[in-house]
């Protein structure tokens, strides 16, 4: 039964605290309910428009960054293609030189 009394005391204290909070809030409110709602609505509209402007700015910046990164990626791919082509040519030249050198080497047929 002691637990029931503790719970009842907790609930009673919670309800009393909530009622006191509402009363203090009403006493300290800067304006009447209807005026407060008008101010709240005006501020919420202002915040909404600010959020929309910031979202537009962020979207524009994001698109710019994406475009820059896309350009950098394309440049890197092209540079990679040029480097691969140059290396291919270098290897082909070495292969041709190696084949010509191999043909000029005399291999003894009878060592006796």
Backbone as CSV, one residue per row, in Angstrom:
resi,resn,N_x,N_y,N_z,CA_x,CA_y,CA_z,C_x,C_y,C_z
1,UNK,0.805,-1.197,0.000,0.000,0.000,0.000,0.847,1.259,0.000
2,UNK,2.072,1.163,0.488,2.947,2.328,0.540,3.267,2.814,-0.867
3,UNK,3.382,1.868,-1.777,3.671,2.274,-3.154,2.505,3.035,-3.766
4,UNK,1.308,2.673,-3.458,0.126,3.368,-3.957,0.078,4.793,-3.455
5,UNK,0.409,5.009,-2.213,0.413,6.359,-1.645,1.489,7.214,-2.299
6,UNK,2.654,6.633,-2.568,3.731,7.373,-3.232,3.318,7.769,-4.648
7,UNK,2.667,6.838,-5.323,2.215,7.130,-6.681,1.160,8.223,-6.673
8,UNK,0.206,8.141,-5.726,-0.843,9.161,-5.618,-0.234,10.523,-5.306
9,UNK,0.775,10.535,-4.450,1.442,11.795,-4.118,2.148,12.362,-5.344
10,UNK,2.796,11.486,-6.120,3.487,11.923,-7.330,2.503,12.519,-8.328
11,UNK,1.386,11.820,-8.574,0.388,12.299,-9.521,-0.212,13.610,-9.042
12,UNK,-0.503,13.699,-7.744,-1.056,14.933,-7.189,-0.092,16.099,-7.352
13,UNK,1.190,15.850,-7.084,2.203,16.890,-7.254,2.366,17.298,-8.709
14,UNK,2.294,16.326,-9.593,2.413,16.606,-11.024,1.265,17.486,-11.502
15,UNK,0.045,17.141,-11.119,-1.136,17.907,-11.522,-1.073,19.317,-10.936
16,UNK,-0.698,19.433,-9.668,-0.591,20.740,-9.020,0.463,21.600,-9.726
17,UNK,1.594,21.002,-10.061,2.648,21.727,-10.775,2.186,22.192,-12.140
18,UNK,1.441,21.350,-12.844,0.926,21.728,-14.163,-0.047,22.891,-14.052
19,UNK,-0.935,22.841,-13.084,-1.892,23.934,-12.901,-1.191,25.236,-12.539
20,UNK,-0.191,25.162,-11.657,0.562,26.367,-11.301,1.311,26.914,-12.517
21,UNK,1.858,26.039,-13.344,2.562,26.470,-14.553,1.652,27.198,-15.513
22,UNK,0.450,26.680,-15.708,-0.527,27.331,-16.594,-0.915,28.691,-16.031
23,UNK,-1.146,28.750,-14.737,-1.558,30.013,-14.113,-0.455,31.061,-14.249
24,UNK,0.780,30.700,-13.970,1.897,31.644,-14.084,2.064,32.069,-15.536
25,UNK,1.914,31.146,-16.456,2.017,31.473,-17.877,0.977,32.481,-18.306
26,UNK,-0.238,32.318,-17.835,-1.296,33.269,-18.187,-1.051,34.639,-17.570
27,UNK,-0.533,34.649,-16.349,-0.263,35.924,-15.685,0.892,36.679,-16.340
28,UNK,1.869,35.963,-16.821,3.061,36.592,-17.391,3.006,36.712,-18.913
29,UNK,1.947,36.275,-19.521,1.831,36.348,-20.982,1.914,37.802,-21.429
30,UNK,2.693,38.088,-22.509,2.872,39.467,-22.943,1.639,40.070,-23.603
31,UNK,0.721,39.251,-24.045,-0.460,39.771,-24.739,-1.635,38.841,-24.474
32,UNK,-2.812,39.309,-24.848,-3.999,38.476,-24.714,-3.921,37.323,-25.699
33,UNK,-4.746,36.333,-25.496,-4.721,35.126,-26.328,-4.831,35.406,-27.810
34,UNK,-5.811,36.218,-28.221,-5.994,36.469,-29.654,-4.811,37.248,-30.218
35,UNK,-4.312,38.228,-29.456,-3.161,39.017,-29.909,-1.916,38.130,-29.980
36,UNK,-1.780,37.259,-28.997,-0.627,36.350,-28.970,-0.663,35.406,-30.172
37,UNK,-1.839,34.906,-30.505,-1.970,34.018,-31.664,-1.623,34.761,-32.953
38,UNK,-2.019,36.018,-33.068,-1.672,36.809,-34.257,-0.163,36.982,-34.367
39,UNK,0.463,37.309,-33.239,1.917,37.475,-33.242,2.616,36.163,-33.576
40,UNK,2.114,35.097,-33.001,2.692,33.781,-33.256,2.565,33.411,-34.729
41,UNK,1.406,33.685,-35.316,1.194,33.386,-36.731,2.120,34.229,-37.602
42,UNK,2.273,35.518,-37.284,3.152,36.391,-38.068,4.600,35.915,-37.979
43,UNK,5.027,35.560,-36.781,6.397,35.086,-36.611,6.621,33.754,-37.326
44,UNK,5.625,32.886,-37.283,5.774,31.603,-37.963,5.834,31.790,-39.480
45,UNK,5.078,32.727,-40.019,5.139,33.017,-41.455,6.515,33.580,-41.825
46,UNK,7.025,34.469,-40.963,8.345,35.050,-41.201,9.424,33.956,-41.162
47,UNK,9.342,33.069,-40.192,10.306,31.975,-40.103,10.204,31.050,-41.317
48,UNK,8.978,30.832,-41.774,8.777,29.976,-42.943,9.429,30.589,-44.179
49,UNK,9.270,31.896,-44.368,9.865,32.543,-45.540,11.387,32.559,-45.431
50,UNK,11.916,32.764,-44.219,13.365,32.712,-44.031,13.899,31.319,-44.342
51,UNK,13.195,30.301,-43.883,13.616,28.926,-44.138,13.589,28.630,-45.637
52,UNK,12.580,29.133,-46.339,12.490,28.913,-47.787,13.647,29.596,-48.506
53,UNK,13.982,30.831,-48.096,15.109,31.537,-48.715,16.417,30.793,-48.476
54,UNK,16.612,30.344,-47.246,17.842,29.607,-46.928,17.910,28.295,-47.699
55,UNK,16.782,27.640,-47.860,16.759,26.396,-48.628,17.137,26.669,-50.082
56,UNK,16.641,27.777,-50.637,16.995,28.132,-52.016,18.485,28.406,-52.146
57,UNK,19.043,29.131,-51.176,20.478,29.436,-51.198,21.288,28.146,-51.113
58,UNK,20.900,27.267,-50.197,21.614,26.000,-50.048,21.499,25.139,-51.300
59,UNK,20.340,25.142,-51.926,20.160,24.363,-53.145,21.055,24.907,-54.253
60,UNK,21.123,26.235,-54.385,21.972,26.843,-55.402,23.438,26.508,-55.156
61,UNK,23.876,26.627,-53.911,25.258,26.297,-53.576,25.541,24.826,-53.852
62,UNK,24.601,23.975,-53.504,24.766,22.546,-53.750,24.903,22.236,-55.231
63,UNK,24.099,22.896,-56.052,24.180,22.684,-57.491,25.517,23.179,-58.043
64,UNK,26.013,24.304,-57.519,27.302,24.820,-57.957,28.428,23.848,-57.597
65,UNK,28.390,23.347,-56.379,29.419,22.397,-55.945,29.350,21.128,-56.781
66,UNK,28.149,20.647,-57.033,27.981,19.443,-57.848,28.531,19.657,-59.252
67,UNK,28.252,20.807,-59.829,28.745,21.119,-61.163,30.274,21.175,-61.176
68,UNK,30.860,21.807,-60.172,32.324,21.885,-60.089,32.937,20.497,-59.954
69,UNK,32.357,19.679,-59.113,32.895,18.332,-58.908,32.748,17.481,-60.163
70,UNK,31.645,17.669,-60.877,31.437,16.930,-62.123,32.497,17.322,-63.142
71,UNK,32.783,18.621,-63.237,33.810,19.101,-64.160,35.176,18.539,-63.775
72,UNK,35.508,18.577,-62.491,36.794,18.042,-62.030,36.900,16.553,-62.329
73,UNK,35.812,15.825,-62.143,35.822,14.392,-62.419,36.053,14.132,-63.907
74,UNK,35.360,14.890,-64.761,35.539,14.712,-66.202,36.968,15.034,-66.628
75,UNK,37.548,16.084,-66.041,38.937,16.425,-66.345,39.885,15.313,-65.904
76,UNK,39.628,14.728,-64.744,40.468,13.637,-64.247,40.365,12.412,-65.150
77,UNK,39.168,12.125,-65.635,38.983,10.991,-66.542,39.751,11.228,-67.837
78,UNK,39.654,12.438,-68.369,40.380,12.759,-69.609,41.888,12.672,-69.401
79,UNK,42.364,13.164,-68.281,43.792,13.081,-67.965,44.229,11.628,-67.849
80,UNK,43.393,10.808,-67.237,43.682,9.373,-67.137,43.751,8.715,-68.504
81,UNK,42.838,9.093,-69.388,42.847,8.535,-70.746,44.123,8.937,-71.477
82,UNK,44.535,10.222,-71.335,45.759,10.682,-71.994,46.981,9.944,-71.447
83,UNK,47.034,9.769,-70.141,48.163,9.071,-69.523,48.209,7.611,-69.962
84,UNK,47.045,6.969,-70.055,46.994,5.574,-70.493,47.447,5.445,-71.945
85,UNK,47.031,6.374,-72.791,47.435,6.336,-74.197,48.943,6.552,-74.334
86,UNK,49.495,7.490,-73.561,50.938,7.736,-73.607,51.705,6.508,-73.128
87,UNK,51.246,5.891,-72.070,51.920,4.689,-71.564,51.823,3.552,-72.557
88,UNK,50.695,3.444,-73.223,50.518,2.394,-74.244,51.518,2.584,-75.369
89,UNK,51.638,3.815,-75.817,52.605,4.104,-76.882,54.024,3.787,-76.412
90,UNK,54.334,4.134,-75.187,55.667,3.858,-74.647,55.946,2.363,-74.608
91,UNK,54.964,1.599,-74.157,55.133,0.143,-74.090,55.250,-0.467,-75.484
92,UNK,54.475,0.032,-76.444,54.573,-0.476,-77.811,55.958,-0.185,-78.405
93,UNK,56.472,1.004,-78.122,57.802,1.364,-78.603,58.846,0.439,-77.982
94,UNK,58.739,0.172,-76.690,59.675,-0.736,-76.031,59.565,-2.144,-76.596
95,UNK,58.354,-2.581,-76.889,58.138,-3.912,-77.451,58.774,-4.003,-78.828
96,UNK,58.578,-2.984,-79.666,59.170,-2.979,-81.010,60.691,-2.937,-80.931
97,UNK,61.234,-2.142,-80.032,62.684,-2.054,-79.852,63.218,-3.377,-79.344
98,UNK,62.524,-3.980,-78.437,62.949,-5.276,-77.900,62.924,-6.354,-78.966
99,UNK,61.943,-6.329,-79.841,61.854,-7.329,-80.907,62.992,-7.129,-81.903
100,UNK,63.322,-5.888,-82.218,64.418,-5.617,-83.155,65.743,-6.044,-82.541
101,UNK,65.926,-5.801,-81.246,67.157,-6.210,-80.573,67.260,-7.723,-80.531
102,UNK,66.147,-8.396,-80.353,66.151,-9.854,-80.287,66.534,-10.459,-81.632
103,UNK,66.179,-9.833,-82.725,66.502,-10.345,-84.058,68.008,-10.176,-84.362
104,UNK,68.634,-9.163,-83.768,70.050,-8.910,-84.063,70.988,-9.740,-83.187
105,UNK,70.471,-10.436,-82.217,71.320,-11.269,-81.366,71.631,-12.559,-82.122
106,UNK,72.934,-12.889,-82.149,73.342,-14.134,-82.788,73.335,-15.252,-81.767
107,UNK,72.649,-16.279,-82.112,72.578,-17.446,-81.224,73.449,-18.538,-81.839
108,UNK,74.445,-19.007,-81.122,75.272,-20.065,-81.680,74.464,-21.354,-81.884
109,UNK,74.658,-21.958,-83.054,73.903,-23.179,-83.361,74.681,-24.415,-82.970
110,UNK,76.009,-24.396,-83.077,76.805,-25.560,-82.725,77.989,-25.103,-81.875
111,UNK,77.971,-25.312,-80.612,79.010,-24.794,-79.739,80.334,-25.556,-79.833
112,UNK,80.514,-26.592,-80.590,81.740,-27.362,-80.630,82.792,-26.797,-81.461
